[in-house]
């Protein structure tokens, strides 16, 4: 007996309202003849935010919507909901966290008993929470009314802000936070190691990798809690300070109610106390009140999220250094509205324009064009990171010359757009007082100066800017550009190098792998944490930095003064030589009408010669392909295509230049092409001009390298190697040009000998490849004999070594004098900031009524005292400051001594009695004992028997006399006999 499934009933047209609106037939699934798919119906929200199916069948204007509309239920993002709970919870956690720090003496002894436990009745629901630490896993029970606050009071941080199932020991979170500020963040490695460690001790965890996300979330929001607490106490201190000022002055108009405005005024001083610790009036001795550097990095990029996941939870540091999208967009609108769009390319050829100096600039346009072609950063259209695969393509940073980050801009474009730099500069100038001037060092500072002058991007601030280029990138610029923008040659930068951004990129290089795959807000938040950490770490070293810079300045000034004293020229003469050099080498290339045809002919001849060279290379590749001796034919074909494209481009230039010539010029060109002697002589003359220009630029660029042979610092050696690499890379082309020139000289001599040259023609002098780079005054490279009939007169600044050395020494002394002014000013700012902060801290402690905040302020006061003690210790004995000035730094000298004794004694708590001399020397003696024992062990392993300390000393001295033992060549340390213990 067979059973046949009944067919589904057919619906009438009245029962099919969707047919009227969509008029779509019923669809059947292939292979499922009994399965019927009904067409899609309209789905729209009440706010008409989304309508499905409207595009498929447009409705008539008067047609009513279908009777049955299904409202779309929008599910909120769980990450946003959770972050909202965290944001609210952190504000509640701040007083609990401050109380925990107070009760536990800064987490030294955390009490696990609840202080002020919940008073809820026993019937209230309890939560069972597993707590993980470095030692064990325990389960605790807390009341469900305020579980997270109860956990934090016990020294545990929850994994969730509402109903947590896990919590982590706050000491472990603090240790992980400090660890990952100094190493690449790796939550997977940490959590897997912790799980394996706890499992090995017998603690069981249900599942695998169950704590990674929970631990990462707890660590993330614990760090945010620490930052929010610091800002909360800072606001409290600033308000207390403002209240005391208003009470003293009696002027209530000074009161500021807005917390954000209050913190903004304190922002720059928090970034760098040497630059913004105090505000000085206009100083004639300091051309630039603030020196900053700009640079972009395309290594710090973030990949595009998969599956269009969008942004992560909006996590934000309370003192973020990253510009908002609105601030970047504002600068973009300014740049794009002021600068017109580039004109489309046409086939028509415009006649060449005379070289000139643009309005507001100091170097010719041809030099700026050459610098633009040399740098990738100057080409905004050049793609340095794919915007297809990366949502954030890089970072641009603005740092002061003490390597402290002021602001960062997150880049999303493939190239280095100028509006990122403009956005950072606008942010800086809006935060500075109106009378302060700024020196800006940028690897393409000449191009940014040109754009700002030409298009008026920041007209209100141009008169307050001194433009320069960073030292490490200066050698990629044209030499006339270096004469104007190099910080060692222009006034206003002292001995600043402008490479603080490069050092900053190096310090955050460890963040590249984890941030490559992070979310947008996590990316920014991690950068803010790292910047804040670097700032706090650098605060302790400001005194060492000032003394080191002062000693370097004095050393360079002394050496330069010695050179200047031995120079046969006076400073006035050297100054005239320098001005003549700058005026000569920054002079525009004058192209008169009578010489236009001659220069065009020379250019045509050069291009023809280059085209012949490319044709020879193409023929060689064709022969190699025909013989079949190549392994990678595709690569060779690609290379041949590039050579062919270059040759076609050169031939197009030749045709364009031929079109520029008049009828007479074309006849001259035909005559020149027909006269072998004239053709060879013009080629030799053009080639010699290029050799002279290359040698002249090389001579000045290598001046620093030739003077750095006695430098011992790693930075000087690194810079010297960079200069050597950048400059000597042109040597093969110079040698090749000299070889070609000598070949042309031989050709001219042969034409003269065979009487194919005009009467009284003279053969030019050949160049020696061995001495070509010395640029001696009498070198044949300066003689145009046989080419034009005239010789070139070499100026003193070019041909006289004493004059060149004297100019360099004069410029170095001038830069050192400015550096002295900067350093002395920065010491004054440092001491003024310390005195002010110390007084404010004491006033806040007196007026503070909250014991927990008072404890936190005491910890900050101890840190401030240690900073001041380290600064005073570093500057003591230096000629940078007077000894008597160290007594006016706020704290007393006895407080400084106590702070240093506690710091270098490495004691957790300060003892009641003074430490004895024997105890103080115990650490150093113990180290000497360990070194001694290690040396004895090494000698015994080497085959020598040592029975006593005296025998060891005898063997060591004998090794020193023979000079064969490595230990004997090292300086002898003071040692004392080992104790009987």
Secondary structure as UniProt FT lines:
FT   TURN            14..15
FT   HELIX           17..22
FT   STRAND          27..29
FT   TURN            30..31
FT   STRAND          32..37
FT   STRAND          43..44
FT   TURN            46..47
FT   TURN            54..56
FT   TURN            61..62
FT   HELIX           78..103
FT   TURN            104..108
FT   TURN            115..116
FT   TURN            122..123
FT   STRAND          126..132
FT   STRAND          137..143
FT   HELIX           147..153
FT   TURN            154..155
FT   STRAND          156..158
FT   STRAND          166..169
FT   HELIX           170..180
FT   TURN            181..182
FT   HELIX           187..200
FT   TURN            201..202
FT   HELIX           212..249
FT   HELIX           252..254
FT   HELIX           259..271
FT   HELIX           273..276
FT   TURN            284..285
FT   STRAND          290..297
FT   STRAND          302..303
FT   HELIX           306..308
FT   TURN            318..319
FT   HELIX           325..338
FT   TURN            359..360
FT   HELIX           365..374
FT   TURN            377..378
FT   TURN            380..381
FT   TURN            387..389
FT   STRAND          390..392
FT   STRAND          394..400
FT   TURN            401..402
FT   STRAND          405..411
FT   HELIX           418..431
FT   TURN            434..435
FT   STRAND          438..442
FT   TURN            443..444
FT   HELIX           445..455
FT   TURN            457..461
FT   HELIX           462..464
FT   STRAND          465..469
FT   HELIX           471..474
FT   TURN            475..476
FT   HELIX           479..485
FT   TURN            487..489
FT   TURN            491..492
FT   TURN            494..495
FT   HELIX           500..507
FT   HELIX           509..511
FT   HELIX           512..516
FT   HELIX           520..539
FT   TURN            540..541
FT   HELIX           542..565
FT   HELIX           571..585
FT   HELIX           593..627
FT   HELIX           633..660
FT   HELIX           663..674
FT   HELIX           676..701
FT   HELIX           703..707
FT   TURN            709..710
FT   HELIX           714..728
FT   TURN            729..730
FT   HELIX           731..753
FT   TURN            754..755
FT   TURN            759..760
FT   TURN            769..771
FT   HELIX           772..774
FT   TURN            777..778
FT   HELIX           780..782
FT   TURN            785..788
FT   HELIX           796..799
FT   HELIX           801..847
FT   HELIX           851..875
FT   TURN            876..877
FT   TURN            879..880
FT   HELIX           883..888
FT   HELIX           893..904
FT   TURN            905..906
FT   HELIX           917..920
FT   HELIX           922..941
FT   TURN            942..943
FT   HELIX           949..962
FT   HELIX           966..969
//
